[in-house]
Amino acid sequence: MTWYALGSRRGSATMAMAGSLLLSAGCAPAARPLTGAPTRAVLPPSAIPTAPTVLRFTWSYKDETFEASGDGAVRRLGPDRARLDFFLRNGMAGGYAILVGDTLTIPGIDLVKRMLPPVPLLWASLGRLALPPTADTLARQDGDTLRADLGTLRGRDASGADGRAWRVAFAGTQLARVDRIEDGKVIEWMTRSVGQDGPLRLQYVHERGKRRLAIAVTDTTIVEGFDDAIWRRR
């Protein structure tokens, strides 16, 4: 084992690096133990509708150095296609993202890349559970809420698991929340809820990156179809 004097440059750098790592790890809250009664219930199906649908919304984004807001639209087509268009307030330029299966394409301005979650959480925002394959699943029922942890759990829930795990929650049959957990820490999460005024509200939070995206769906319309060109980058 190597020891460094507190006054040495190498020792100071080592302590500073360790402190930085501890501070970074401290930014993400610890995952709580999974609550409820153990259950063998199967997760409800969460496929998106096959009818071509347009969802219009308002959005706001904030991180440590930047914030913005505006409106936008999602063109959604089951089983696994979505295009998201974002427009900045006051008619300024916007950007878009194309999601097809597990592939997310974000051309144009960096803002959209900056604020969107990774593919599994982006699909969760649209009501589709599309997580990478996992070894273990542990589920608990709490009233009408079904929660499940997925990962390499080895008999534990995600709060005590090593490596990456996912925690999902269903309110009845509706997907309500998905968390990405790393070594027992909640790194990022997405929630879906219906507000008191009726519209669907989505919130994405990256705990370590201190990024927040809030979306309120203002209108949902089924349309006849979409031009195939919308699924290709311009």
Sine and cosine of phi, psi and omega as CSV:
sin_phi,cos_phi,sin_psi,cos_psi,sin_omega,cos_omega
0.00,0.00,0.67,-0.75,-0.03,-1.00
-0.98,-0.21,0.74,-0.67,0.02,-1.00
-0.94,-0.35,0.58,-0.81,0.04,-1.00
-0.84,-0.54,0.68,-0.73,0.08,-1.00
-0.92,0.40,0.61,-0.79,-0.03,-1.00
-0.86,0.51,-0.50,0.87,-0.05,-1.00
-1.00,0.08,-0.11,0.99,-0.05,-1.00
-0.98,0.20,0.47,-0.89,0.00,-1.00
-0.89,0.45,-0.66,0.75,-0.04,-1.00
-0.93,0.38,-0.65,0.76,0.03,-1.00
-0.90,0.44,-0.65,0.76,0.01,-1.00
-0.90,0.43,-0.67,0.74,0.00,-1.00
-0.90,0.44,-0.64,0.77,0.00,-1.00
-0.90,0.43,-0.69,0.73,0.01,-1.00
-0.91,0.41,-0.62,0.78,0.01,-1.00
-0.90,0.44,-0.67,0.75,0.01,-1.00
-0.91,0.42,-0.68,0.73,0.01,-1.00
-0.89,0.46,-0.66,0.75,0.03,-1.00
-0.89,0.46,-0.64,0.77,0.02,-1.00
-0.90,0.45,-0.66,0.75,0.00,-1.00
-0.92,0.40,-0.64,0.77,0.03,-1.00
-0.90,0.43,-0.65,0.76,0.02,-1.00
-0.90,0.45,-0.68,0.73,0.01,-1.00
-0.89,0.46,-0.70,0.72,-0.01,-1.00
-0.91,0.41,-0.53,0.85,-0.03,-1.00
-0.94,0.33,-0.27,0.96,-0.02,-1.00
-0.94,0.33,-0.40,0.92,-0.03,-1.00
-0.99,-0.15,0.80,-0.60,-0.02,-1.00
-0.94,0.33,0.45,-0.89,0.06,-1.00
-0.95,0.32,0.64,-0.77,0.09,-1.00
-0.94,0.34,0.68,-0.74,0.04,-1.00
-0.99,0.16,0.45,-0.89,0.08,-1.00
-0.85,0.52,0.55,-0.84,0.00,-1.00
-0.92,0.39,0.75,-0.66,-0.06,-1.00
-0.96,-0.28,0.32,-0.95,0.03,-1.00
0.94,-0.33,0.00,-1.00,-0.02,-1.00
-1.00,0.02,0.69,-0.72,0.04,-1.00
-0.82,0.58,0.63,-0.78,-0.02,-1.00
-0.54,-0.84,0.44,-0.90,0.11,-0.99
-0.98,-0.21,0.25,0.97,-0.04,-1.00
-0.85,0.53,0.61,-0.79,0.05,-1.00
-1.00,0.09,0.63,-0.78,0.03,-1.00
-0.88,0.47,0.69,-0.73,0.00,-1.00
-0.88,0.48,0.49,-0.87,0.08,-1.00
-0.90,0.44,0.58,-0.82,-0.09,-1.00
-0.68,-0.73,0.54,0.84,0.04,-1.00
-0.94,0.34,0.55,-0.84,0.06,-1.00
-0.99,0.15,0.46,-0.89,-0.05,-1.00
-0.87,0.49,0.52,-0.85,0.02,-1.00
-0.99,0.16,-0.28,0.96,0.03,-1.00
-0.93,0.36,0.76,-0.65,0.04,-1.00
-0.88,0.48,0.80,-0.60,-0.15,-0.99
-0.71,-0.70,0.62,-0.79,0.11,-0.99
-0.92,-0.39,0.82,-0.57,0.08,-1.00
-0.93,-0.38,0.87,-0.49,0.06,-1.00
-0.99,-0.13,0.55,-0.83,-0.12,-0.99
-0.46,-0.89,0.27,-0.96,0.24,-0.97
-0.94,-0.33,0.44,-0.90,-0.05,-1.00
-0.59,-0.81,0.42,-0.91,0.14,-0.99
-0.60,-0.80,0.59,-0.81,-0.06,-1.00
-0.72,-0.69,0.59,-0.81,0.03,-1.00
-0.47,-0.88,0.69,-0.72,0.20,-0.98
-0.71,-0.70,-0.28,-0.96,-0.10,-0.99
-0.94,0.35,-0.38,0.92,-0.11,-0.99
-0.83,-0.56,-0.07,1.00,-0.15,-0.99
-0.43,-0.90,0.53,-0.85,0.16,-0.99
-0.55,-0.84,0.48,-0.88,-0.04,-1.00
-0.38,-0.92,0.26,-0.97,0.04,-1.00
-0.43,-0.90,0.21,-0.98,0.00,-1.00
0.17,-0.98,-0.46,-0.89,0.06,-1.00
-0.74,-0.67,0.02,-1.00,-0.05,-1.00
-0.07,-1.00,-0.13,-0.99,-0.01,-1.00
-0.47,-0.88,0.55,-0.83,0.14,-0.99
-0.91,-0.42,0.79,-0.61,0.17,-0.98
-0.97,-0.24,0.89,-0.45,-0.18,-0.98
-0.87,-0.50,0.72,-0.70,-0.02,-1.00
-0.62,-0.79,0.91,-0.42,0.03,-1.00
-0.93,0.36,0.47,-0.88,0.20,0.98
-1.00,0.01,-0.29,0.96,-0.18,-0.98
-0.44,-0.90,0.70,0.71,0.04,-1.00
-0.75,-0.66,0.66,-0.75,0.08,-1.00
-0.42,-0.91,0.61,-0.80,0.13,-0.99
-0.82,-0.58,0.77,-0.64,-0.03,-1.00
-0.90,-0.43,0.82,-0.57,0.05,-1.00
-0.91,-0.42,0.76,-0.65,0.00,-1.00
-0.88,-0.47,0.71,-0.70,0.03,-1.00
-0.83,-0.56,0.75,-0.66,0.02,-1.00
-0.96,0.28,0.46,-0.89,0.02,-1.00
-0.87,0.49,0.44,-0.90,0.02,-1.00
0.94,0.35,0.41,0.91,0.11,-0.99
0.96,0.27,0.24,0.97,0.02,-1.00
-0.96,0.28,0.18,-0.98,-0.05,-1.00
-0.87,0.49,0.38,-0.92,0.03,-1.00
-0.74,-0.67,-0.39,-0.92,0.00,-1.00
-0.40,-0.92,0.06,-1.00,-0.03,-1.00
-0.54,-0.84,0.26,-0.97,0.05,-1.00
-0.65,-0.76,0.58,-0.81,0.03,-1.00
-0.88,-0.47,0.82,-0.57,-0.02,-1.00
-0.88,-0.48,0.91,-0.42,0.03,-1.00
-0.78,-0.63,0.94,-0.35,-0.06,-1.00
0.88,0.47,-0.83,-0.56,0.01,-1.00
-0.99,-0.10,0.13,0.99,-0.08,-1.00
-0.96,-0.27,0.85,-0.53,0.04,-1.00
-0.93,-0.38,0.85,-0.53,0.02,-1.00
-0.91,-0.41,0.82,-0.58,-0.03,-1.00
-0.77,-0.63,1.00,0.06,0.07,-1.00
-0.97,0.22,0.15,-0.99,0.18,-0.98
0.99,0.14,-0.56,-0.83,-0.21,-0.98
-0.91,0.42,0.48,-0.88,-0.05,-1.00
-0.95,0.32,-0.33,0.94,-0.07,-1.00
-0.83,0.56,-0.71,0.70,-0.04,-1.00
-0.91,0.42,-0.66,0.75,0.06,-1.00
-0.88,0.48,-0.59,0.81,-0.08,-1.00
-0.93,0.36,-0.60,0.80,-0.18,-0.98
-0.98,-0.19,-0.30,0.95,-0.06,-1.00
-0.98,0.17,0.56,-0.83,0.08,-1.00
-0.97,0.22,0.17,-0.99,0.09,-1.00
-0.92,0.39,0.21,-0.98,-0.15,-0.99
-0.79,0.61,-0.75,0.66,-0.04,-1.00
-0.86,0.51,-0.63,0.77,0.00,-1.00
-0.98,0.22,-0.50,0.87,0.06,-1.00
-0.92,0.39,-0.67,0.74,0.09,-1.00
-0.89,0.45,-0.62,0.78,0.02,-1.00
-0.87,0.50,-0.59,0.81,0.01,-1.00
-0.89,0.46,-0.44,0.90,0.00,-1.00
-1.00,-0.09,0.09,1.00,0.07,-1.00
1.00,-0.02,0.17,0.99,-0.03,-1.00
-0.93,-0.36,0.81,-0.58,0.07,-1.00
-1.00,0.02,0.91,-0.41,-0.07,-1.00
-0.64,-0.77,0.96,0.29,-0.03,-1.00
-1.00,-0.07,0.40,-0.92,0.11,-0.99
-0.89,0.46,0.39,-0.92,0.03,-1.00
-0.85,0.53,0.63,-0.78,0.01,-1.00
-0.75,-0.66,0.34,-0.94,-0.09,-1.00
-0.99,0.12,-0.61,0.79,-0.15,-0.99
-0.75,-0.66,0.45,-0.89,0.10,-1.00
-0.70,-0.71,0.73,-0.69,0.06,-1.00
-0.78,-0.62,0.84,-0.54,-0.10,-1.00
-0.85,-0.53,0.53,-0.85,0.08,-1.00
-0.64,-0.76,0.59,-0.81,0.00,-1.00
-0.96,-0.29,0.77,-0.64,0.02,-1.00
-0.75,-0.66,1.00,-0.06,-0.11,-0.99
0.91,0.41,-0.79,-0.61,0.03,-1.00
-1.00,-0.04,0.14,0.99,-0.02,-1.00
-0.98,-0.20,0.83,-0.56,0.08,-1.00
-0.96,-0.27,0.85,-0.53,0.05,-1.00
-0.90,-0.44,0.59,-0.81,0.00,-1.00
-0.58,-0.81,0.64,-0.77,0.12,-0.99
-0.96,-0.27,0.68,-0.74,-0.03,-1.00
-0.77,-0.64,0.74,-0.67,0.00,-1.00
0.30,-0.95,-0.31,-0.95,0.13,-0.99
-1.00,-0.02,1.00,0.03,-0.22,-0.98
-1.00,-0.04,-0.52,0.85,-0.01,-1.00
0.78,0.63,0.75,0.66,0.07,-1.00
0.99,0.11,-0.05,1.00,0.02,-1.00
-0.94,-0.35,0.24,-0.97,0.14,-0.99
-1.00,0.03,-0.02,-1.00,-0.12,-0.99
-0.91,0.41,-0.37,0.93,0.00,-1.00
-0.93,0.38,-0.37,0.93,0.00,-1.00
-0.87,-0.49,0.15,0.99,-0.06,-1.00
-1.00,0.08,0.46,-0.89,0.10,-0.99
-1.00,0.01,0.53,-0.84,0.05,-1.00
0.97,0.24,-0.40,-0.92,-0.10,-0.99
-1.00,0.05,0.66,-0.75,0.11,-0.99
-0.60,-0.80,0.31,-0.95,0.04,-1.00
-0.84,-0.54,0.61,-0.79,0.12,-0.99
-0.86,-0.51,0.81,-0.59,-0.01,-1.00
-0.87,-0.50,0.49,-0.87,0.05,-1.00
-0.71,-0.70,0.72,-0.69,0.09,-1.00
-0.90,-0.44,0.77,-0.64,0.15,-0.99
-0.99,-0.11,0.97,-0.23,-0.18,-0.98
0.92,0.39,-0.87,-0.50,0.02,-1.00
-0.97,-0.24,0.07,1.00,-0.08,-1.00
-0.98,-0.17,0.76,-0.65,0.08,-1.00
-0.90,0.43,0.84,-0.55,-0.11,-0.99
-0.92,-0.39,-0.49,0.87,-0.07,-1.00
-0.32,-0.95,0.57,-0.82,0.14,-0.99
-0.69,-0.72,0.77,-0.63,0.06,-1.00
-0.91,-0.42,0.62,-0.78,0.22,-0.98
-0.98,-0.21,0.83,-0.56,-0.09,-1.00
-0.87,-0.50,0.73,-0.68,0.04,-1.00
-0.84,-0.55,0.87,-0.50,0.03,-1.00
0.76,0.65,0.69,0.72,0.07,-1.00
0.99,0.14,0.05,1.00,0.01,-1.00
-0.94,-0.34,0.69,-0.73,0.05,-1.00
-0.99,0.17,0.94,-0.35,-0.05,-1.00
-1.00,0.06,-0.71,0.70,-0.02,-1.00
-0.42,-0.91,0.37,-0.93,-0.02,-1.00
-0.43,-0.90,0.34,-0.94,0.03,-1.00
-0.73,-0.69,0.73,-0.69,0.06,-1.00
-0.85,-0.53,0.47,-0.88,0.09,-1.00
-0.78,-0.62,0.81,-0.59,0.01,-1.00
-0.49,-0.87,0.41,-0.91,0.07,-1.00
-0.99,-0.16,0.86,-0.51,-0.03,-1.00
-0.96,0.28,0.15,-0.99,0.00,-1.00
-0.88,0.47,-0.47,0.88,0.00,-1.00
-1.00,0.03,0.08,1.00,0.14,-0.99
0.96,-0.28,-0.67,0.74,-0.12,-0.99
-0.94,0.33,0.44,-0.90,0.09,-1.00
-0.94,0.34,0.74,-0.67,0.02,-1.00
-0.87,-0.48,0.72,-0.69,0.01,-1.00
-0.88,-0.48,0.62,-0.79,0.09,-1.00
-0.67,-0.74,0.77,-0.64,0.09,-1.00
-0.89,-0.46,0.76,-0.66,0.02,-1.00
-0.74,-0.67,0.78,-0.62,0.18,-0.98
-0.97,-0.26,0.95,-0.31,-0.14,-0.99
-0.90,0.43,-0.72,0.70,-0.03,-1.00
-0.95,0.31,-0.63,0.78,0.01,-1.00
-0.98,0.17,-0.15,0.99,-0.02,-1.00
0.79,0.61,0.72,0.69,0.04,-1.00
-0.93,-0.36,0.66,-0.75,-0.01,-1.00
-0.69,-0.73,0.76,-0.65,0.08,-1.00
-0.80,-0.59,0.82,-0.57,0.03,-1.00
-0.88,-0.48,0.71,-0.71,-0.02,-1.00
-0.75,-0.66,0.70,-0.71,0.11,-0.99
-0.86,-0.52,0.88,-0.47,0.00,-1.00
-0.97,0.23,0.83,-0.56,-0.06,-1.00
-0.98,-0.22,-0.33,0.94,-0.04,-1.00
-0.34,-0.94,0.64,-0.77,0.06,-1.00
-0.78,-0.63,0.85,-0.53,-0.08,-1.00
-0.74,-0.67,0.78,-0.63,0.13,-0.99
-1.00,0.09,0.75,-0.66,-0.05,-1.00
-0.88,-0.47,0.12,-0.99,-0.04,-1.00
-0.94,0.34,-0.58,0.81,-0.03,-1.00
0.16,-0.99,0.01,-1.00,-0.01,-1.00
-0.82,-0.57,0.51,-0.86,0.15,-0.99
-0.93,0.37,0.73,-0.69,-0.01,-1.00
-0.85,0.53,-0.37,0.93,-0.04,-1.00
-0.90,0.43,-0.39,0.92,-0.05,-1.00
-0.94,0.35,-0.30,0.95,0.00,-1.00
-1.00,0.00,0.07,1.00,0.02,-1.00
-0.90,-0.44,0.61,-0.79,0.03,-1.00
-0.94,0.34,0.59,-0.81,-0.01,-1.00
-0.99,0.12,0.00,0.00,0.00,0.00
